[in-house]
Amino acid sequence: MTTAWRPQIAASILTADFGHLDRVVRKLERAGVDRLHLDVMDGHFVPNLTFGADVVAAFRRLTSLPLDVHLMISEPSRYVPCFLEARPETITFHVEADEPREVMVETLTAIRAAGRGTGLAVSPATPMEAVRPYLELLDAIMVMTVVPGFGGQHFIPEAAPKISVAREWLAASSGLAHVDGGVNRDTAALCGHYGADVFIVGSALFQRGQDAADEVRLVRDRARAARHMAERGVSEEPVRADRNDHHDEFDDGPPVAFGRTAG
């Protein structure tokens, strides 16, 4: 008997209240998320600055949920050792990082040697072929469906087909295809259709007046339904009910950088 596929929901805490991390973690655990997604920005690779390994370590003390560290930084090789000490489950950095290929290989190898999962993120404008040279060292590929650097952005549907490429490339190794950026109840079906395994949900979990558990349930249910349809050979792409079309009900506001309005 095979186990039914279950989408994993990773909560991005970029727009959470960092003055009350314990409350944030308890809220997300009650909502039923599967993982926590921690965005690290250096103010150079992306224009915003968030936090370092000490905050990752604080989350490690607060929860037993798996922690996925997403490094949006220029020199991952320089800082990965510090993040390994914080004991996350996975560390992902960008294939666009300004480091030589051999250094990136060494960094991925070091993450695996420490017993942690490895990942590469690919931005919307970057071809998937940029990831191919590293496939043997990857446990995950993170497809960005927004431009990295801000929370609260709108989903870029043109980037979503990359998910199916990631899913195909990782199938033999049982790796996971992550999708990050603008993922919510309205975009989950499209991501599920293309084969995402891990759905990184951020600002939708912290909308005022909305229940985070409802969002988690809807993302999971819609992603599962779309994937099942795709596996049955229903080739039609799901209709996406984007929040852009419902500003009165869902108003994400301007992009948010680490709990504050960007701009």
C-alpha positions as a Markdown table, in Angstrom:
| # | Residue | x | y | z |
|---|---|---|---|---|
| 1 | Met | 0.0 | 0.0 | 0.0 |
| 2 | Thr | 1.5 | 3.4 | -1.0 |
| 3 | Thr | 1.2 | 6.5 | 1.1 |
| 4 | Ala | -0.8 | 9.3 | -0.4 |
| 5 | Trp | 1.4 | 12.3 | -1.3 |
| 6 | Arg | 1.1 | 15.2 | 1.1 |
| 7 | Pro | 2.2 | 18.7 | 0.2 |
| 8 | Gln | 4.6 | 20.2 | 2.7 |
| 9 | Ile | 3.9 | 23.7 | 3.9 |
| 10 | Ala | 7.0 | 25.8 | 5.0 |
| 11 | Ala | 6.2 | 29.0 | 6.8 |
| 12 | Ser | 8.4 | 31.9 | 5.8 |
| 13 | Ile | 8.8 | 34.2 | 8.9 |
| 14 | Leu | 10.0 | 37.2 | 7.0 |
| 15 | Thr | 6.9 | 39.3 | 7.8 |
| 16 | Ala | 6.3 | 37.9 | 11.2 |
| 17 | Asp | 6.6 | 39.9 | 14.5 |
| 18 | Phe | 10.2 | 39.4 | 15.5 |
| 19 | Gly | 9.5 | 40.9 | 18.9 |
| 20 | His | 7.6 | 37.8 | 19.9 |
| 21 | Leu | 9.3 | 34.9 | 18.2 |
| 22 | Asp | 7.9 | 32.4 | 20.7 |
| 23 | Arg | 4.3 | 33.4 | 19.9 |
| 24 | Val | 5.1 | 33.3 | 16.2 |
| 25 | Val | 6.4 | 29.7 | 16.4 |
| 26 | Arg | 3.4 | 28.5 | 18.6 |
| 27 | Lys | 1.0 | 30.1 | 16.1 |
| 28 | Leu | 2.6 | 28.4 | 13.1 |
| 29 | Glu | 2.8 | 25.0 | 14.9 |
| 30 | Arg | -0.9 | 25.3 | 15.8 |
| 31 | Ala | -1.7 | 26.2 | 12.1 |
| 32 | Gly | -0.1 | 22.8 | 11.0 |
| 33 | Val | 2.9 | 24.0 | 9.1 |
| 34 | Asp | 5.5 | 21.3 | 8.4 |
| 35 | Arg | 8.6 | 23.4 | 8.3 |
| 36 | Leu | 10.0 | 26.9 | 9.0 |
| 37 | His | 11.7 | 28.8 | 6.2 |
| 38 | Leu | 14.2 | 31.4 | 7.4 |
| 39 | Asp | 15.3 | 34.1 | 4.9 |
| 40 | Val | 18.8 | 35.5 | 5.4 |
| 41 | Met | 19.7 | 38.6 | 3.5 |
| 42 | Asp | 23.0 | 40.5 | 3.5 |
| 43 | Gly | 22.1 | 43.9 | 2.0 |
| 44 | His | 24.4 | 43.2 | -0.9 |
| 45 | Phe | 23.1 | 40.2 | -2.9 |
| 46 | Val | 19.6 | 41.6 | -2.3 |
| 47 | Pro | 19.0 | 45.2 | -1.1 |
| 48 | Asn | 17.6 | 44.2 | 2.4 |
| 49 | Leu | 19.2 | 43.0 | 5.5 |
| 50 | Thr | 17.6 | 40.5 | 7.8 |
| 51 | Phe | 19.4 | 38.4 | 10.4 |
| 52 | Gly | 22.2 | 35.9 | 11.0 |
| 53 | Ala | 22.9 | 32.5 | 12.4 |
| 54 | Asp | 22.1 | 33.7 | 16.0 |
| 55 | Val | 18.4 | 34.1 | 15.1 |
| 56 | Val | 18.4 | 30.7 | 13.3 |
| 57 | Ala | 19.8 | 29.2 | 16.6 |
| 58 | Ala | 17.0 | 31.0 | 18.5 |
| 59 | Phe | 14.4 | 29.3 | 16.3 |
| 60 | Arg | 16.2 | 26.0 | 16.8 |
| 61 | Arg | 15.7 | 26.4 | 20.6 |
| 62 | Leu | 12.0 | 27.3 | 20.2 |
| 63 | Thr | 10.8 | 24.4 | 18.0 |
| 64 | Ser | 11.4 | 20.9 | 16.8 |
| 65 | Leu | 10.0 | 21.7 | 13.3 |
| 66 | Pro | 12.6 | 21.3 | 10.5 |
| 67 | Leu | 14.3 | 24.6 | 9.7 |
| 68 | Asp | 15.2 | 25.5 | 6.1 |
| 69 | Val | 17.7 | 28.3 | 5.8 |
| 70 | His | 17.5 | 30.3 | 2.6 |
| 71 | Leu | 20.7 | 32.4 | 2.1 |
| 72 | Met | 20.2 | 35.4 | -0.1 |
| 73 | Ile | 23.9 | 36.4 | 0.3 |
| 74 | Ser | 26.8 | 37.1 | -1.9 |
| 75 | Glu | 29.4 | 34.8 | -0.3 |
| 76 | Pro | 27.6 | 31.7 | 1.0 |
| 77 | Ser | 31.0 | 29.9 | 1.4 |
| 78 | Arg | 32.1 | 32.4 | 3.9 |
| 79 | Tyr | 29.0 | 32.1 | 6.2 |
| 80 | Val | 27.7 | 28.5 | 5.8 |
| 81 | Pro | 29.9 | 27.3 | 8.7 |
| 82 | Cys | 28.2 | 29.7 | 11.1 |
| 83 | Phe | 24.7 | 28.5 | 9.9 |
| 84 | Leu | 25.7 | 24.9 | 10.2 |
| 85 | Glu | 26.4 | 25.5 | 13.9 |
| 86 | Ala | 22.8 | 26.7 | 14.3 |
| 87 | Arg | 21.6 | 23.2 | 13.3 |
| 88 | Pro | 19.0 | 23.7 | 10.6 |
| 89 | Glu | 17.8 | 20.8 | 8.6 |
| 90 | Thr | 18.7 | 22.3 | 5.2 |
| 91 | Ile | 20.7 | 25.2 | 3.8 |
| 92 | Thr | 19.9 | 26.7 | 0.4 |
| 93 | Phe | 21.8 | 29.4 | -1.4 |
| 94 | His | 21.5 | 31.0 | -4.8 |
| 95 | Val | 22.9 | 29.6 | -7.9 |
| 96 | Glu | 23.5 | 33.3 | -8.9 |
| 97 | Ala | 25.9 | 33.9 | -6.0 |
| 98 | Asp | 29.1 | 35.6 | -7.1 |
| 99 | Glu | 31.4 | 32.7 | -6.4 |
| 100 | Pro | 33.3 | 30.3 | -8.7 |
| 101 | Arg | 31.8 | 27.0 | -9.5 |
| 102 | Glu | 34.4 | 25.1 | -7.6 |
| 103 | Val | 33.8 | 27.1 | -4.4 |
| 104 | Met | 30.0 | 26.4 | -4.7 |
| 105 | Val | 30.8 | 22.7 | -5.1 |
| 106 | Glu | 32.9 | 22.8 | -2.0 |
| 107 | Thr | 30.2 | 24.6 | 0.0 |
| 108 | Leu | 27.5 | 22.1 | -1.0 |
| 109 | Thr | 29.9 | 19.3 | -0.1 |
| 110 | Ala | 30.5 | 20.8 | 3.3 |
| 111 | Ile | 26.8 | 21.1 | 4.0 |
| 112 | Arg | 26.3 | 17.4 | 3.1 |
| 113 | Ala | 29.3 | 16.4 | 5.2 |
| 114 | Ala | 27.7 | 18.1 | 8.2 |
| 115 | Gly | 24.6 | 15.9 | 7.7 |
| 116 | Arg | 22.4 | 18.7 | 6.4 |
| 117 | Gly | 20.3 | 18.9 | 3.3 |
| 118 | Thr | 21.6 | 21.0 | 0.4 |
| 119 | Gly | 19.7 | 23.3 | -1.9 |
| 120 | Leu | 20.1 | 25.8 | -4.7 |
| 121 | Ala | 17.6 | 28.6 | -5.4 |
| 122 | Val | 17.0 | 29.9 | -8.9 |
| 123 | Ser | 15.6 | 33.4 | -9.5 |
| 124 | Pro | 12.9 | 34.1 | -12.0 |
| 125 | Ala | 15.2 | 35.5 | -14.6 |
| 126 | Thr | 17.8 | 32.7 | -14.3 |
| 127 | Pro | 17.6 | 29.6 | -16.7 |
| 128 | Met | 17.3 | 26.3 | -14.9 |
| 129 | Glu | 20.3 | 25.1 | -16.8 |
| 130 | Ala | 22.4 | 27.1 | -14.3 |
| 131 | Val | 21.5 | 24.5 | -11.7 |
| 132 | Arg | 22.4 | 21.4 | -13.7 |
| 133 | Pro | 26.1 | 21.2 | -12.9 |
| 134 | Tyr | 25.3 | 20.8 | -9.2 |
| 135 | Leu | 22.5 | 18.2 | -9.4 |
| 136 | Glu | 24.5 | 15.3 | -7.9 |
| 137 | Leu | 25.0 | 17.5 | -4.7 |
| 138 | Leu | 21.5 | 18.7 | -4.3 |
| 139 | Asp | 18.7 | 17.5 | -2.0 |
| 140 | Ala | 16.4 | 20.4 | -3.1 |
| 141 | Ile | 15.9 | 23.0 | -5.8 |
| 142 | Met | 14.1 | 26.2 | -4.8 |
| 143 | Val | 12.2 | 27.8 | -7.6 |
| 144 | Met | 11.7 | 31.5 | -6.9 |
| 145 | Thr | 8.4 | 32.9 | -8.2 |
| 146 | Val | 9.2 | 36.4 | -7.0 |
| 147 | Val | 12.3 | 38.5 | -7.3 |
| 148 | Pro | 14.3 | 37.7 | -4.1 |
| 149 | Gly | 14.7 | 40.3 | -1.5 |
| 150 | Phe | 11.3 | 41.3 | -0.3 |
| 151 | Gly | 8.3 | 39.7 | 1.4 |
| 152 | Gly | 4.7 | 40.4 | 0.2 |
| 153 | Gln | 5.4 | 40.4 | -3.5 |
| 154 | His | 3.0 | 39.1 | -6.1 |
| 155 | Phe | 3.5 | 35.7 | -7.7 |
| 156 | Ile | 5.2 | 35.5 | -11.1 |
| 157 | Pro | 3.3 | 32.8 | -13.0 |
| 158 | Glu | 5.9 | 32.7 | -15.8 |
| 159 | Ala | 8.4 | 31.3 | -13.4 |
| 160 | Ala | 6.2 | 28.4 | -12.3 |
| 161 | Pro | 7.0 | 25.9 | -15.2 |
| 162 | Lys | 10.6 | 25.7 | -13.8 |
| 163 | Ile | 9.1 | 23.7 | -10.9 |
| 164 | Ser | 8.4 | 20.7 | -13.3 |
| 165 | Val | 12.0 | 20.8 | -14.4 |
| 166 | Ala | 13.2 | 20.7 | -10.8 |
| 167 | Arg | 10.8 | 17.9 | -10.0 |
| 168 | Glu | 12.0 | 15.8 | -13.0 |
| 169 | Trp | 15.7 | 16.4 | -12.2 |
| 170 | Leu | 15.3 | 15.4 | -8.5 |
| 171 | Ala | 13.0 | 12.4 | -9.0 |
| 172 | Ala | 15.8 | 9.9 | -9.1 |
| 173 | Ser | 17.4 | 11.1 | -5.8 |
| 174 | Ser | 14.1 | 11.7 | -4.0 |
| 175 | Gly | 15.0 | 15.4 | -3.6 |
| 176 | Leu | 12.3 | 18.0 | -3.1 |
| 177 | Ala | 11.2 | 20.8 | -5.4 |
| 178 | His | 10.5 | 24.0 | -3.3 |
| 179 | Val | 8.5 | 27.0 | -4.6 |
| 180 | Asp | 9.1 | 30.3 | -2.9 |
| 181 | Gly | 7.3 | 33.6 | -3.6 |
| 182 | Gly | 3.7 | 34.7 | -3.6 |
| 183 | Val | 2.5 | 31.3 | -2.6 |
| 184 | Asn | -1.0 | 31.3 | -1.1 |
| 185 | Arg | -4.4 | 29.7 | -1.5 |
| 186 | Asp | -4.8 | 31.3 | -4.9 |
| 187 | Thr | -1.5 | 30.2 | -6.4 |
| 188 | Ala | -1.1 | 26.8 | -4.7 |
| 189 | Ala | -2.9 | 24.9 | -7.5 |
| 190 | Leu | -0.6 | 26.2 | -10.2 |
| 191 | Cys | 2.4 | 25.2 | -8.1 |
| 192 | Gly | 0.9 | 21.8 | -7.4 |
| 193 | His | 0.1 | 21.3 | -11.1 |
| 194 | Tyr | 3.8 | 21.7 | -11.9 |
| 195 | Gly | 4.9 | 19.3 | -9.2 |
| 196 | Ala | 6.1 | 21.3 | -6.2 |
| 197 | Asp | 6.7 | 19.3 | -3.0 |
| 198 | Val | 7.4 | 22.2 | -0.5 |
| 199 | Phe | 5.2 | 25.3 | -0.6 |
| 200 | Ile | 6.8 | 28.3 | 1.1 |
| 201 | Val | 4.0 | 30.5 | 2.4 |
| 202 | Gly | 4.8 | 33.8 | 3.9 |
| 203 | Ser | 2.7 | 37.0 | 4.2 |
| 204 | Ala | -0.5 | 35.0 | 3.6 |
| 205 | Leu | 0.0 | 33.4 | 7.1 |
| 206 | Phe | 0.2 | 36.8 | 8.8 |
| 207 | Gln | -2.7 | 38.7 | 7.1 |
| 208 | Arg | -4.7 | 40.6 | 9.7 |
| 209 | Gly | -8.1 | 39.0 | 10.2 |
| 210 | Gln | -7.2 | 35.7 | 8.5 |
| 211 | Asp | -6.7 | 32.4 | 10.1 |
| 212 | Ala | -3.3 | 30.8 | 9.5 |
| 213 | Ala | -4.7 | 27.3 | 9.9 |
| 214 | Asp | -7.2 | 28.0 | 7.1 |
| 215 | Glu | -4.5 | 29.2 | 4.8 |
| 216 | Val | -2.4 | 26.1 | 5.4 |
| 217 | Arg | -5.3 | 23.8 | 4.8 |
| 218 | Leu | -6.4 | 25.6 | 1.6 |
| 219 | Val | -2.8 | 25.7 | 0.2 |
| 220 | Arg | -2.4 | 22.0 | 1.0 |
| 221 | Asp | -5.8 | 20.9 | -0.4 |
| 222 | Arg | -5.6 | 22.9 | -3.6 |
| 223 | Ala | -2.0 | 21.8 | -4.3 |
| 224 | Arg | -2.9 | 18.2 | -3.7 |
| 225 | Ala | -5.9 | 18.3 | -6.0 |
| 226 | Ala | -4.0 | 20.0 | -8.8 |
| 227 | Arg | -1.2 | 17.5 | -8.6 |
| 228 | His | -3.6 | 14.6 | -8.7 |
| 229 | Met | -5.2 | 16.0 | -11.7 |
| 230 | Ala | -1.9 | 16.4 | -13.4 |
| 231 | Glu | -0.9 | 12.8 | -12.6 |
| 232 | Arg | -4.2 | 11.6 | -14.1 |
| 233 | Gly | -3.3 | 13.3 | -17.3 |
| 234 | Val | -5.4 | 16.4 | -17.1 |
| 235 | Ser | -3.1 | 18.7 | -18.9 |
| 236 | Glu | -5.0 | 21.9 | -18.6 |
| 237 | Glu | -3.2 | 24.5 | -16.3 |
| 238 | Pro | -5.3 | 25.4 | -13.3 |
| 239 | Val | -7.0 | 28.8 | -13.4 |
| 240 | Arg | -5.2 | 31.0 | -10.9 |
| 241 | Ala | -7.4 | 33.3 | -8.7 |
| 242 | Asp | -4.7 | 35.8 | -8.0 |
| 243 | Arg | -5.0 | 38.1 | -5.1 |
| 244 | Asn | -4.1 | 40.9 | -7.5 |
| 245 | Asp | -7.6 | 40.6 | -8.8 |
| 246 | His | -9.2 | 40.9 | -5.3 |
| 247 | His | -7.6 | 43.9 | -3.7 |
| 248 | Asp | -10.7 | 44.7 | -1.6 |
| 249 | Glu | -10.5 | 41.3 | 0.1 |
| 250 | Phe | -6.8 | 40.7 | 0.0 |
| 251 | Asp | -4.5 | 43.7 | 0.1 |
| 252 | Asp | -0.9 | 42.6 | 0.6 |
| 253 | Gly | 0.2 | 46.2 | 0.5 |
| 254 | Pro | 3.7 | 47.2 | -0.5 |
| 255 | Pro | 6.6 | 44.7 | -0.3 |
| 256 | Val | 7.8 | 44.1 | 3.2 |
| 257 | Ala | 11.4 | 43.7 | 4.2 |
| 258 | Phe | 12.0 | 41.9 | 7.5 |
| 259 | Gly | 8.9 | 43.0 | 9.3 |
| 260 | Arg | 8.9 | 46.6 | 8.0 |
| 261 | Thr | 7.6 | 48.3 | 5.0 |
| 262 | Ala | 10.2 | 48.5 | 2.2 |
| 263 | Gly | 10.8 | 51.7 | 0.3 |
